[in-house]
Amino acid sequence: MSFFKLVATSGAARAGVLSTRHGDIPTPAFMPVGTQATVKALTPEEVEGTGARLLIMNTYHLWLRPGPEVVLEHGGLHGFCRWPHAIATDSGGFQAFSLAERVKLGEEGFEFSSHLDGSRHLLTPEESMRVQGMLGSDIAMQLDVCPPGRSPLPELVGAVERTTRWAERCLAARKEGQALFGIVQGGTDVELRLQHAEALSRLPLDGLALGGFSVGEPPVDMHRALSVIGPRLDPERPHYLMGVGTPADLVRAIGAGVDIFDCVMPTRNARNGQAFVAGGKLVVKNARYRHDLSPLEPGCSCPVCRAGYTRSYLRHLYVAREILAHRLLTLHNLHFYERLVFEAREAIGEQRYEQFAQARLAEFGA
């Protein structure tokens, strides 16, 4: 059985199926972020109830704490966190970008000063694959170099070339049976991105991820680049846009041929008192909702709205700093994202994605 099967297209938008050891995942798909082997504030059963069938967890953080040996004692991440469906693991490359002041980059890999205790650790392509193998994820990411947005061309070229070399090293070190995605870099330089995608496509990688977006460049530049790059990626492999983004970002990127997404936004925004609704974002802490007896989103099928929790009550929970506010808002937001990709899949299957996208973007005011 092939890892990825394309089942429908509508323009450049694609619907397909990822086949993993822990089940099939229909695409387009949104992966909730479980950095520390947990989606913040929710149980695995609650995350499963949103419709999610693929989570992403983080190699760097789990490498430092609790350590891959502890996870392996549980049989891998699935036994460790009790998630029965598919898991992807990021390689640690993005942490080298986000923790740049603690990192030294060399050809061998990244030397980190731990954000926990300052101890030194060398993360090489081989070490990243060893750790991801012990974590037992269904999909591993290659270790890559993620340059900041608007980096000068020589820096982008250097990142691309090193990422290609590291992809070859990751392939040589990966665990048998674990899918491996290469990561396309190049900033918003479309020609460089296309050259890198072509170079990675010559390697026996199972999927292609687009890294280095939403790292400081204007969103309009990202979408301009995606509109050219996405439709030209290898159609036989799944396309994953890393760390992006808003609901409008997803709608636009699906239209450019992206299949998989992850982003902390639905969970992080929930902890900041923001709910995603059809008209955009609703900030529950605002005083205007103190006496509002409406649900977060009328007609929403999530457990929070179905149960009749009002905006007034949710505002009270948030202002009172009750943990339940984080839980309920996170649950609603993840349902919102999973419903969005479900509706996108339906629209692609019915050959009406362009009309769907226009309608949703208009709702979002984007």
N, C-alpha and C positions, 0 to 999 in steps of 0.2 A: 504494500500500500504506500502510495506517495505521501510525503509529509504535507503537501498543500495541493488542494484541488480547487480550481476555479469553476464556479457553477453558473455565474451570470455576470453580465456587464451592462452598464447604462452610461454611455459616453465613456469617459475614462474611469468611472467608478466601478468597483469590483465587489462581488460577493463570492465567498469561497468557504472552504472548510480546512482547518488545521487538524491533522490527525496526530495525537500524542499518546503516550503510554497511559495517560489518565483521562482519556476521553477526547472527543471531537469538539472543536471550538468553531462555531460559525463566525465568519468575518463579513464586514468590519466588526472588530471587537475592541472593547475598552478594558484595560487591565487596571483594577484598583491597586494602589501602591501599598505593599506590606513590608516596608523597609526592614524592620526588625522582626520579621516573621509574624507580623500581625498588622491587620488593617486597623488603624487607630480607632478605638472606642467600640468596635464591633466584634462579635463572635464570628467564627467561620460560618456557622449556620445562617447568621443574619446576612453576611456577605453573599453567600450562596443564594439567598432569597431575592437578592437584587437582580439575579440573572447572570452574574459574573461566573465564568468558568475558567478564567486564567488570571492569576495574580503575578505581580512582579515583586521580587525581594532583592536585597542588596548584598552583594558579595563582600564589599569592604566592611560594612558594619557588622555582618555576621562573622567575618574572619577575625575581627577584634573581640567581639562579644556575642555569643558565649564561646566562640571558637568552633570550627567545623567538626572537630572531634566529638564535641558534645552533641551536635546535630546528627552526626553519623551514628551515634549510640542509639538514636531513636529510629534509625533506618532512613534518615534523610529528612528533608523539610516537611514532607507530607505527614510523617509520623510525629514530628516535633510539634507542629502547629495544628495538626488535625484538619488540614485542608484536603479534601478528597479529589479535587480536580487538578488541572494542570498548573504548573508553576514555571515562571521564567526568572532568571537571575541576571541582574546587571553585573558588569565585570569589575567595577571599581574605577573605570576611566573617568566617569563624571565627577566622582569624589576628588580626583586629582585636580579637576577644574574648580570645583566649589570650595575646596580646602587648599587653594594654590599656595597660600602663605606657609603651609606645612609640608610642602612637597618639593622634591628635587627630581627633575626628569632627566633620564639618560637612556641610552639605547637598550640597556638591560631591562629597564622598567621604571616604576615610580618608587622613590624612597619617601615614605610617609613618616611624619611625626604624629603619633596617635593623638586624636582629639580627646581621648579619655585620660591618658596618663603621660603623654609625651614620649613614650617609648618608640624606638625606630623599627620600621618594618619595610621590607622590600617586596613590592608587588610586581612581579614579572608576568608576562603572558602565560608562562608555564604554571606559576603559582596560582594565578587567577583560575586557570582551568582545573588545577588540582583541587582547589577549594570548591569550585562549582560542582565538580564531580562528587565530592564528599557531601555537598548539600543535596545532591540528587535531583536537581531541577530538570524539568522536561526540556527546557530551552535555555541554553547558555549564550551569553554575549561575549564576543571577543574583547580583549583589552585594547582600548583605543586611546588616541590623543585628541582631546576636545579643546580646540583653541577658542578664546573669547570671541564674541561677536565683533565685527569690524576689525579683526586682526589684519595686519599687512600681508600681502600676497606671499612673500617668502615664508612667513610663519605658517600660513595655510598649507603651502606646498610641503613644508617639512612635516606637518602633522599628517597629511595624506600619505606621504611616502612611508613614514614610520608605522602608521596604522596598517598599511598593506603588509609590511614585513611582520608585524605582530600578528596579523590574521593568519599568516602561514605558520607561525610558531604555535598559535592556539590550535590550529587544525592538527598539528603533529602531536599535541599534548591532550587533546580532548578525550573524555570518557566515551567508550563505545555505547551507542544507543542514545546519547544525549545530542539533541539538535544544536547546531551552532550557527549564530547569525554574525555576519560581518557588518561593520559599521562604516557607512559612507560619510566622509568629512569633506570640508571644502568651503565652509562658511556660506555666504550667499553668492559665491562665484559659480555660476551655473556650469560653465565649461569645465572647471576643475572638478565639480561634483560629478559631472557625467563621466569624466575620465576616470575618477576613482571608482564609480559604480561599475564601469566596464572592467577595470582591473580586478575588483573583487568578484565579479561575475565569472571570471576565468578560474576561480578557485571553487572547490567542492563544498561550498557553504550552503546551509539549508534555507537561509533567508537573508534579506538585506535590510538593515536598519539605517535610518537617517538620523545621525547624531549631530550635535553642534548647532541645532536650531533653538530659538528662544533662549539665547545666552547673551542677550544684550542688543541684538539687532532689532530694528523696527519691524513689527509684525507684517507690515505691507511688503517689506523686502523678503521675509520668509515665504509668504504666500506667492509672491511673484516667482521666486525660485522653485517652489514646490510645483507650481502649475506647469513648469517645463520639465523638471526632473522626474516627478512621479510617473507620468505616462511613459517614460523611456526606461524605467527600471525593468529588469528581467521579468517578463510576465509569468514565468514558470515558478517564481519564488514569492513568498509573502513579503510585503513591504511594511516596515514598522517605523513610525515617526516617534522618536523618543522624547518624553517629557513635555508633550504638547497635548492639550492646552485647554482653552475655553471651548464651550459648546460650538461657537461660531468657527473656531479653528478646526474642530473636528469635521464640521460640515464641509468646509472648503477643502480640507485635505483629503477627505473621502472622494470628493469630486476630482481630485488629482491622482487617484489610484492608490491611496494609502489604505492598508488593511488592518493595522493594529496600532493602538495608542496606549499610553499611560500618562498619568499626571496626578500630582498631589492636590490639585485645585479642589476637587469635590470634598476631600477630607479636611484639608487645611482651611478652606473657606468656611466650612461648617464650624470649626473650632473658633473662628473669628466672627461667628454670628451671621453668616451669609448663606442663604438658600438659593439654589438655582430654580427658576420658574420660567414658564413659557415667555414671559415678557422681559427676561433678563435676570438680574440678581435682586433678591429681597433681603434687606438688612434688618433682621428681626429686633435688634437692640434699639432701633429708632423709636422715639416716643409715640409716633403716630400709630403704632400697633398696640399700645397699652390696652385699648378697649376693643380691639379688632377680633371678632369671634369667628372669622373666616379661617379655613384651613390654609396651609402654606400655598397650595395651588389647587383651586377648585377643579375637580375632575381627575386629579392625580390618583393613580392606583397604588401608590406606595403605602406601606403599613401606617406611616405617620399620618398621612392625610385621610386614609380610610378609617382610622381610629377616631378621627375628629379632634385631634390636638389642634388648638387654635393658635393663631399668631400671638394673641395676648398671652396665652400660657407659655408658649415657647420664649417669648420676650422675657417673661418673669423668670423662667429657668436660667436664661442666659445672664440676665442682670444679677441674679442671685448666685451666679457662679456654680450652678448645679451641674454635675457631670451628665445628667440626663439630657441637657440641652445639646451637648456635643454628640451624644449617641443618636438622638432623634434627627438632628440636622444632617449628620453624616449619612444616616440611613436614607433620608430623603434624597440627598444629593447624588448618592451612588445609584439609586433607582432612576433618577433623572438621566444620568449619563448612559446607563444600560438601556433605558427606554429609547434614547436618541439613536444609539447604534442599531437597536432592533428595528426601529422604524426606517432607518437608512437601508438596512438589508432588504426589508420589504419593498422599498421604493426601487432599489436596484433590480430586484427580481421581477418587478412589474414594469420595468423600462421607463420609469418616470423620475429618475433621480434629479435631473435638473430642476423640474418643477418643485420637487420636495425641498431641495436646497434653497431655492429662491424664497419659498414660503417660510422656512425656518429662519433664514437670515433676516427676513423682514420682521419676524416675531422678536428676534434678539436685538433688533435695531442695529444690525451690523452691515 
